[in-house]
Structures are given as C-alpha cells and as structure tokens.
Amino acid sequence: MAASPNDAASSWKPTYNPWLIAASVMLATFMEVLDTSVANVSLPHIAGNLSATTDEATWVLTSYLVANAIILPATNWLGNLFGRKRFLVSCIVLFTLASALCGMASSLGFLVIARVLQGAAGGALQPISQAVLLESFPPAKRGAAMAVFAMGVVVAPILGPTLGGWITDNYTWRWVFYINLPIGLLAGLMANAFIEDPPYLKRVSAANIDYIGFGFLALWLETLQYVLDKGQELDWFGSHTIAWCLTISLLAFAAFVVRELSARQPLVDLRVLKNRNLAVGCVLIAILGALLYGTIAVLPLFMQNLLHYTALDAGLALSPRGVGAFLATIVVGRLVGKVSNRILIMIGFLGLAYSSFLFGHINLSIGMSSIVWPTILSGVAISFIFVPLATASMGTLAQDQIGNASGLFNLMRNLGGSIGIAGITTFVARGAQTNQSAFVGHFSQFNPIYQQKLATVQQALTAHEGAWRAAHQAPQVLYGILGQQSLLVTYAHNFQVFGVLCLITMPLIFFFKKVRKGKAPVGVH
C-alpha cells in the first residue's frame, strides 16, 4: 500500500543536520530584515548625493516595503511553482545583485527600481526560511529552532539604524547596500548545499497562476502602503488622494478575499486561518510589529530632536535592545516545550508593557542609562513573545500547511509595522500641536509663574544681549521651551499608550490551543 501524503510529511527528515539548515536560512533572513531599517539614517545623505529632496528619498524605503509586502503572501505558491530550494536560492541571488545595483545607483530613479527588485526578492526570504526551519526540526525542537530564526527577525531591525549610521558616517551610504554582498554569497552557497525540497511539496503549473488574485493583492497593498506613508503629510482624509486610495485599498482587499476563497487554485489559501492558533497568532504578531517598528521609529526622533543626540549616538543608545533580544532568545529556546507558550508570551507582553511605561516617564534631563535599560528590557520581552508566538501559531498545522501560513504570519507582522509607524508619526505630530495649544494659554501677563520665568530669562539674557534685545528674546526662548515640553509630553503619552496596548492585548493569549508536545502537528478540519 502506498504511503499517504500525511505519512510522508510526518516521516520525512532532512538529509543534513537541521542546525546547518537553521544557520543557512538565518543568514538570509538577517540580511533581508536588516535592509528594512539600515537605510533609514542614510536618507539625508542619499538625497544630497543624488540631488533629491528628503521627501523624495523616502521612496527608497517605501518602494522596498511595497514590493516586499506584495510577494510575502504569494511566497508559498511561488515556492510550489519553481521548487522551494530553487526559489529560495534564486531570491538570495537576486537580492544580492539588487543590493549591488543599489550601491551603484547614479540617480534616485535607478535606486528606487533597484530597491523594488530587492524588496521583491526579499519578500520571499522570511516566510520560506521560516517554513524550511519549522519543517526541518521535529515538533519538540521547534522552539529552539525559532530562537535562532528570531535572532534574524528581531535583532536585525534593531541593529539596522546603528549599523547604517556608522557606515554612513565613516564610509559612504553606498556601503549600506554593498555590505549585503558577502552575506548574500555565503547564504546562497549554504542554502544550495544544505536545503532540500520535502517529498510532500505540492508542485503547481505556471498555467494555473491566479493572475486575478495577484492583481487584487498588489492593488490592495500598494494603495494601503501609500495611505500609510503619505497620510500624515497630506492631512489624511483632508486629502482627496488619500480618501480615494483608502477606498480602492478596501475594495481591492474585499475582492482579494472573495477571489482567494472561491478560486480552485488560490494564490494564497486563506482557509488556513480557520486554524484558531494561526488566526490568533496573526493578530498578535501584527500588534507586536506595530509596537516594535513604532518604537524603533519614535525613539531616534526623541533622542535627536529633544536630547540632541547624533544619528550614531541615537543608534548606539538603541543597540542594547539587540543584545537583550539575542541573549533572551537563547534562554527562551530552552524554555519552549518545557514551559507553556501562553505563559512565555504573557511574560513577554508584561515586560514590554513595563518598558513602555518606563519610557512614559522620560524628561529632558535623563541620561543615556535611562534609555538603555528600558531598551534592553524591551529586547528581552520581544524575544519572549516572538519565539513562543511563532511556535504556537504554527504548532497545530499540518506539515504541508506551514509554508502558506508562514507567508500570512510574516505579512501581518510587516503590515502591523507599517500601521505602527504611520500611527505613531501621526500621534506625535497631532499631539504636539494639541499640547502646545493647551500650554500656550499659560503665557499670560496675569499668570505670576509665567511672569517670574520671563523675568528670570530676561535677566540672564541682559548680561549678554543688553536690556532691549533681552526683552524681545525672552518670550521667544520661553516659547521654544514650550514647544519642547509639548513634544516631550506627546512622546511620553504615546509610550504609555503602547504600554496599555500590551496589557489589553494579553487576553487574546488565552485563545491559543495547547500544542501537543512531541507529536506531529494536527491538520485543520
């Protein structure tokens, strides 16, 4: 009697040591995730060198994210079409070549095209790497394997701004992209040598590609990314462009869902979301992405705008988060399978909430240590969330469902990150205006405290500027302080909101089903 596909899935083991496979896919993942943030601090240099404005240079980031997001959910289908190993190695090669083209760019248009290629190739690296990793290890060891994967996914975007700032200051922005060449070469050689396609991989024909579904997917994500990137700049719904883009995005999303649920061979099998663990995991990873990328976006702004740190100093202050995340993944990898995933995730969200509340007490007189310690704590907390969250989300899926689920899981993290960045940018800009309007009411000749501060500043200026100039400059000095305090209060409030969001998210953890230890994952019924 012939073996069934389920028997083949449960009995198959890779030819090479799974840890060699883990190292191969972690290298590829680290390289790709690093590029989502490494160019951020280099934008002013890129704009100046290529004769573009800073606003135009942001397309270097958005073009990468859009191409990345479109490919993510289609990764499983493309892997089945070309063969997973061949597709993975091809993506690593294309990503590496695109990185070289980015470094060679002589115009902004050329750089944006190269970044689109880079993002399209990179979009497939995360979900394929995660699927290969989970399939290569038995269920009892997947927690330790995910700890290795987390080093790339969690640490890379944290180290990106620091590494990018150091390279840009000491060499040139072009080396931000050239640094991928040796990493990509090594990752490609290792992937080609150690990774193999499992026997249960379902091959599909190019004639059956869901072009309609892919079109709806691309339209949905492109318009959504534009709304998130340009919303604050164009005053959100005060702009007809934003309103129309959001309408088109919602309609395209609805059409995509209907198409994928009705197609005989869908590009993305959305039915896998019937699995409760995966559905809950996608919600939680989206929230974690919003918190992670939102914090990464807002902390450098706080340090540079209010504490007057350089870009490199701001990156160095954030880098300990990577150390905390790295060390925590080693510990968590040993705990997964021995301690309930729900308990580990809960500890992570509590730690992340506490670090957010610590940041909620920031002021203009704090030293770097007051930023470093909450940063380390947040790195530890994120690792306590990410590793067991990925394990629990995929733990009750059939072996041949993991590839499709991994694409959705990573897409939700990236979408959450985009929403988090857009949200925190808007809240900071609008909150600062609101607080400044509220505080300026205290600037009154009838307010004794204001008059006392004004007299003190005027007296201090008189010694250097003279009485007449001091009288005119003192109100301006106080107004500058008012602007700083308004922005400071806004940053603090936003960190407190992050802490509250962590706490109100925690009840979702109890919806996870327990992953059976030492047994093959069950299918979706």
C-alpha positions in Angstrom: 0.0 0.0 0.0 1.3 3.4 -0.9 2.1 5.9 1.9 -0.3 8.8 2.2 0.9 12.4 2.0 0.4 12.8 5.7 2.6 9.8 6.4 5.3 11.2 4.1 5.1 14.6 5.9 5.4 13.1 9.3 8.2 10.6 8.5 10.4 12.9 6.3 13.7 14.1 7.7 16.2 16.3 6.0 19.5 14.8 4.8 21.7 17.3 6.6 21.8 18.4 10.2 18.9 20.7 10.9 21.2 23.2 12.6 23.1 23.7 9.3 19.8 24.4 7.7 18.9 26.8 10.5 22.2 28.7 10.0 21.6 29.0 6.3 18.1 30.4 6.5 19.0 32.7 9.4 21.7 34.4 7.3 19.3 35.0 4.5 16.6 36.3 6.9 19.1 38.6 8.8 20.3 40.1 5.5 16.7 40.8 4.3 15.3 42.2 7.6 18.4 44.3 8.1 17.6 46.2 4.9 14.1 47.2 6.1 15.8 49.7 8.5 19.5 50.0 7.7 18.9 52.8 5.1 16.7 55.0 7.4 19.5 57.1 8.8 21.2 57.4 5.4 18.3 59.1 3.7 19.7 62.7 4.1 23.0 61.6 2.6 21.3 59.7 -0.2 19.1 62.7 -1.0 22.1 65.1 -1.1 24.3 62.8 -3.2 21.5 62.0 -5.8 20.2 65.6 -6.0 16.8 64.8 -4.5 14.8 66.1 -1.6 14.4 64.2 1.7 10.7 63.6 0.9 11.7 62.1 -2.5 14.3 60.0 -0.9 11.7 58.3 1.3 10.7 56.3 -1.8 13.9 54.4 -1.2 12.1 52.9 1.9 8.5 52.7 0.7 9.4 51.1 -2.7 11.2 48.3 -0.8 8.3 47.8 1.6 5.6 47.7 -1.1 7.4 45.1 -3.2 8.2 43.2 -0.1 4.6 43.1 1.1 3.2 42.0 -2.3 5.4 39.0 -2.5 5.1 37.8 1.1 1.7 36.1 0.9 2.4 34.7 -2.5 5.6 33.0 -1.4 4.2 29.5 -0.8 2.6 29.4 -4.3 5.8 30.6 -6.0 7.8 28.0 -4.0 5.4 25.3 -5.2 5.8 26.6 -8.8 9.6 26.7 -9.0 10.5 24.4 -6.2 11.2 25.8 -2.8 15.0 25.3 -2.8 15.4 26.7 -6.3 13.2 29.7 -5.5 15.0 30.4 -2.2 18.4 30.3 -3.7 17.2 32.5 -6.7 15.8 35.0 -4.3 19.0 35.2 -2.3 21.0 35.7 -5.6 18.5 38.4 -6.9 18.6 40.2 -3.5 22.4 40.2 -3.5 22.6 41.5 -7.1 19.9 44.1 -6.4 22.0 45.3 -3.4 24.9 45.8 -5.7 22.7 47.8 -8.1 21.5 50.0 -5.2 25.1 50.8 -4.3 26.0 51.6 -7.9 22.9 53.9 -8.4 23.7 57.2 -10.0 20.1 58.6 -9.8 17.2 58.3 -7.5 15.0 56.6 -10.1 17.6 53.9 -10.7 17.9 53.4 -6.9 14.2 53.1 -6.5 14.0 50.5 -9.3 16.8 48.5 -7.7 15.0 48.7 -4.3 11.9 47.3 -5.9 13.9 44.3 -7.1 15.5 44.0 -3.7 12.1 44.1 -1.9 10.5 41.6 -4.3 13.4 39.1 -3.7 13.5 39.8 0.0 9.8 39.4 0.5 10.1 35.6 -0.1 13.1 35.1 2.1 11.3 35.4 5.5 8.4 33.0 5.0 10.4 30.4 3.1 13.1 30.5 5.7 10.6 30.1 8.5 8.8 27.2 6.7 12.0 25.4 5.9 13.2 25.8 9.5 10.0 24.5 11.1 9.8 21.6 8.7 13.4 20.6 9.3 13.0 20.1 13.0 10.8 17.7 15.0 8.0 19.5 16.9 9.8 19.1 20.2 12.8 21.1 19.0 11.0 23.8 17.0 11.2 26.3 19.9 15.0 26.2 19.9 15.0 26.5 16.1 12.7 29.5 16.2 15.0 31.1 18.7 17.7 31.0 16.0 15.3 32.5 13.5 14.3 35.2 16.0 17.9 36.4 16.1 17.5 37.5 12.5 13.9 38.8 12.6 14.1 40.6 16.0 17.8 41.7 16.2 18.3 42.9 12.6 15.8 45.8 12.5 17.2 47.0 15.9 20.8 46.9 14.8 20.0 48.4 11.4 19.9 52.1 12.3 23.1 51.8 14.3 25.0 49.9 11.6 23.6 52.3 8.9 24.7 55.4 10.9 28.2 54.0 11.5 28.7 53.0 7.8 27.4 56.3 6.5 29.5 58.4 8.9 32.7 56.5 8.3 32.4 55.5 4.7 29.5 56.3 2.3 25.8 55.4 2.1 26.6 53.0 -0.8 28.3 50.6 1.6 24.9 50.3 3.4 24.0 48.1 0.4 27.4 46.7 -0.5 27.6 45.0 2.9 25.0 42.5 1.7 27.3 41.1 -0.9 29.5 38.8 1.2 26.5 37.8 3.4 24.3 37.0 0.3 27.1 35.0 -1.2 27.6 32.9 1.9 23.8 32.4 2.4 23.3 31.4 -1.2 26.1 28.8 -1.0 24.9 27.3 2.3 21.2 27.2 1.1 22.2 25.5 -2.1 24.3 22.9 -0.2 22.1 22.0 2.7 18.4 22.8 1.9 16.2 20.3 0.0 12.6 20.1 -1.0 10.4 17.9 1.1 8.6 15.0 -0.8 5.1 16.3 0.1 5.7 19.7 -1.6 2.8 20.2 -4.0 4.1 21.4 -7.4 1.8 23.6 -9.5 1.9 24.7 -13.1 2.5 28.3 -14.3 -0.6 27.9 -16.5 -2.7 27.8 -13.3 -1.4 31.1 -11.7 -4.1 33.2 -10.1 -3.4 36.4 -12.0 -6.6 38.0 -10.8 -5.9 37.3 -7.2 -2.3 38.6 -7.6 -3.6 41.8 -9.2 -6.0 42.4 -6.3 -3.3 41.7 -3.8 -0.9 44.1 -5.4 -3.5 46.8 -5.7 -4.6 46.4 -2.1 -1.1 46.6 -0.6 0.2 49.3 -2.9 -2.6 51.7 -2.1 -2.6 50.8 1.6 1.2 51.5 1.8 0.7 54.9 0.0 -2.0 55.8 2.5 0.2 54.9 5.5 3.3 56.6 4.1 1.7 59.8 2.9 -1.3 60.1 5.2 0.2 62.5 7.8 1.9 64.6 5.1 -1.3 65.1 3.1 -3.5 65.6 6.2 -5.2 62.2 5.9 -8.9 62.4 5.0 -8.5 66.1 4.3 -6.8 64.9 1.1 -9.0 63.5 -1.8 -6.0 61.4 -2.9 -5.8 59.6 0.5 -9.5 59.1 0.6 -9.6 57.6 -2.9 -6.6 55.4 -2.2 -8.1 54.1 1.0 -11.4 53.3 -0.7 -9.6 51.5 -3.5 -7.5 49.6 -1.0 -10.6 48.4 1.0 -12.4 47.4 -2.2 -9.3 45.5 -3.5 -8.9 43.8 -0.2 -12.5 42.6 -0.2 -12.1 41.4 -3.8 -8.9 39.6 -2.9 -10.5 37.7 -0.1 -13.5 36.7 -2.2 -11.3 35.6 -5.0 -9.0 33.5 -2.9 -11.9 31.8 -1.1 -13.6 30.9 -4.4 -10.7 30.1 -6.6 -9.9 26.4 -7.3 -6.2 27.0 -7.0 -5.8 30.2 -5.0 -2.6 32.2 -4.8 -3.0 32.4 -1.0 -5.0 29.7 0.8 -6.9 31.9 3.3 -8.8 28.8 4.6 -5.7 28.1 6.7 -6.9 30.9 9.0 -9.7 28.6 10.2 -7.0 27.2 12.5 -7.5 29.2 15.7 -3.9 29.2 16.8 -2.8 30.8 13.5 -5.6 33.3 13.4 -4.8 34.5 17.0 -1.1 34.4 16.2 -1.6 36.7 13.1 -3.4 39.2 15.3 -0.7 39.2 18.0 2.2 39.4 15.5 0.6 42.4 13.9 0.3 44.1 17.3 3.9 43.2 18.1 5.0 44.5 14.7 3.3 47.8 15.4 4.9 48.1 18.8 8.4 47.1 17.6 8.6 49.2 14.5 6.7 52.1 16.1 9.2 52.2 18.9 12.1 52.0 16.6 10.7 54.9 14.6 9.9 57.2 17.5 12.9 56.7 19.9 15.6 58.0 17.5 13.4 61.1 16.8 13.0 61.8 20.5 16.8 61.5 21.1 17.8 63.6 18.1 15.1 66.3 18.3 14.9 66.8 22.1 18.1 65.3 23.6 20.2 66.5 20.6 21.9 63.1 20.0 23.7 62.5 16.7 22.3 59.8 14.4 25.1 57.4 15.5 24.6 58.2 19.2 20.9 57.5 18.9 21.6 54.2 17.2 24.1 53.3 19.9 21.6 54.0 22.6 19.1 51.6 20.9 21.7 48.8 20.1 21.5 47.2 23.6 18.0 46.1 22.7 19.6 43.8 20.2 21.9 42.4 22.9 18.9 41.8 25.2 17.0 40.1 22.4 20.0 38.0 21.4 20.6 36.7 24.9 16.9 36.2 25.6 16.4 34.0 22.5 19.0 31.6 23.9 17.0 31.3 27.1 13.6 31.2 25.5 14.7 28.5 23.0 15.4 26.2 26.0 12.1 27.1 27.7 9.8 26.5 24.7 8.5 22.9 25.0 9.1 22.9 28.8 7.0 25.9 29.8 3.6 26.7 28.3 3.8 29.0 25.3 1.0 31.1 26.8 3.0 31.8 29.9 6.1 32.8 28.0 4.1 35.2 25.7 2.3 36.7 28.7 5.7 37.3 30.4 6.9 39.0 27.2 3.9 41.3 26.9 4.2 42.2 30.6 7.8 43.1 30.2 7.1 45.1 27.1 4.3 47.0 28.9 6.7 47.8 31.8 9.4 49.0 29.5 6.9 51.2 27.6 5.7 52.7 31.0 9.4 53.4 31.9 9.7 55.3 28.6 6.5 57.1 29.5 8.4 58.9 32.4 11.1 60.4 30.2 12.2 64.0 30.6 14.8 66.3 29.1 17.3 65.7 31.9 17.6 61.9 31.6 20.9 60.3 30.9 21.6 57.6 28.3 21.3 54.9 31.0 17.6 55.8 31.4 17.1 54.9 27.8 19.4 51.9 27.7 17.8 49.8 30.5 14.2 50.0 29.2 15.6 49.3 25.8 17.3 46.1 27.0 14.1 45.1 28.8 12.1 45.6 25.6 14.5 43.5 23.6 14.2 40.6 26.2 10.4 41.0 26.2 10.1 40.9 22.4 12.1 37.6 22.3 9.9 36.1 25.0 6.9 37.0 22.7 8.2 36.2 19.2 9.7 32.7 19.7 6.7 31.0 21.5 4.2 33.0 19.4 5.6 31.6 16.2 5.8 28.1 17.7 2.2 28.3 19.0 0.8 29.8 15.8 2.3 27.0 13.6 2.2 24.2 16.1 -1.3 22.8 15.3 -0.9 23.0 11.5 -0.3 20.1 9.2 3.2 19.9 7.8 2.2 20.9 4.3 0.3 24.0 5.6 3.3 25.7 7.2 4.6 27.3 4.1 1.3 29.1 3.3 0.8 30.0 6.9 4.3 31.4 7.3 3.6 33.9 4.4 0.5 35.2 6.1 2.2 35.3 9.5 5.1 37.4 8.2 2.7 39.6 6.1 0.8 40.5 9.2 4.0 41.5 11.1 5.0 43.8 8.2 1.5 45.3 7.9 1.5 45.8 11.7 4.8 47.6 11.5 3.6 49.9 8.7 0.5 50.8 10.6 2.5 51.3 13.8 5.0 53.7 12.1 2.1 55.7 10.5 0.1 55.8 13.7 3.0 56.9 15.9 4.0 59.6 13.4 0.5 61.0 13.3 0.0 60.9 17.0 3.3 62.7 17.7 2.6 65.4 15.1 -1.1 66.0 16.2 -0.4 65.5 19.9 2.4 68.1 19.9 0.0 70.6 18.2 -2.7 69.9 20.8 -0.4 70.1 23.8 1.1 73.3 22.5 -2.3 74.9 22.1 -3.2 73.9 25.6 0.1 75.1 27.2 0.2 78.4 25.4 -2.8 79.6 27.4 -0.4 79.9 30.4 1.6 82.6 28.6 -0.3 85.4 30.1 0.6 88.6 31.9 -1.8 87.6 34.6 0.0 84.4 35.3 2.5 85.0 38.1 4.6 81.9 37.3 4.9 82.9 33.7 6.0 86.4 34.7 8.5 85.0 37.1 10.1 82.7 34.4 10.0 85.6 31.9 11.9 87.9 34.3 14.5 85.2 35.1 15.2 84.5 31.4 15.3 88.3 30.6 17.7 88.9 33.4 20.0 86.1 32.2 20.0 87.4 28.6 20.5 91.1 29.6 24.2 90.4 30.6 25.0 89.2 27.1 22.4 90.9 24.8 21.5 94.1 26.5 18.2 95.1 28.1 16.3 95.9 24.9 17.2 92.7 23.0 16.7 90.6 26.1 13.2 91.9 26.5 12.4 90.8 22.9 14.2 87.5 23.0 12.9 86.2 26.4 9.4 85.4 25.2 10.9 83.6 22.2 13.1 81.5 24.5 10.1 80.5 26.6 8.1 79.7 23.5 10.9 77.4 22.4 10.9 75.7 25.8 7.1 75.4 25.4 7.5 73.6 22.1 10.0 71.2 23.6 7.8 70.4 26.6 4.8 69.9 24.3 6.7 67.4 22.2 8.1 65.7 25.3 4.6 65.2 26.8 3.4 63.8 23.5 6.3 61.2 23.3 5.6 60.2 26.9 1.8 59.8 26.3 2.5 57.6 23.2 4.8 55.3 25.2 2.1 55.0 27.8 -0.4 54.1 25.1 2.0 51.4 23.9 2.1 50.0 27.5 -1.7 50.0 27.7 -2.0 48.3 24.3 0.3 45.5 25.6 -2.0 44.9 28.6 -5.3 44.9 26.7 -3.8 42.5 24.1 -3.0 39.9 26.7 -6.5 38.2 27.0 -6.0 37.0 23.4 -3.2 34.8 24.6 -5.8 32.5 26.3 -7.4 31.6 23.0 -4.3 29.6 22.0 -4.8 25.8 22.0 -2.1 23.8 23.6 0.5 22.5 21.2 0.9 18.8 21.9 4.5 18.1 22.9 6.5 15.7 20.9 3.7 15.0 18.4 3.3 15.9 14.8 1.1 18.9 14.2 -2.5 18.2 13.5 -4.3 19.3 10.4 -7.1 21.9 10.0 -10.6 20.4 10.0 
